[in-house]
Amino acid sequence: MKAMSLITTIAAGALLVIASGCGKKEQPAQPGTQQQPTTQGQQTTAQSDAEAEAKAQAIINRAWDLVGEGKYREAQQVLDGLSGMKLTPAQRRGVEALRSRIQAGLGAQQAR
């Protein structure tokens, strides 16, 4: 039960970190300067980046759920789905913590 609570707390914290980055406000233009309008390509790129970030977070959350259930090998396989994906610094830290938790769990299972 403690592990599930810990997992939920970590996942919620990761989501807060991600969400706080989305709320950044742009600085208003200085008087006399002209801002370039956002092009459709820039909007599409930003949207696809957000979708990729959300997909990566869903994979990370699924792996945490599997660790909470004691399914370390499955969690490791789920994390392998992140290869080649661009992760935020917070996601990279979360994945590192998750991988070390998986290794510890696998070691404990082998010691039995």
Protein Blocks (a to p, Z undefined) as FASTA:
>chain_A
ZZmmmmmmmmmmmmmmmmmmmmpccddddehiacddddfklmmmmmmmmmmmmmmmmmmm
mmmmmmmnopaklmmmmmmmmgopacdfklmmmmmmmmmmmmmmmmmmmmZZ
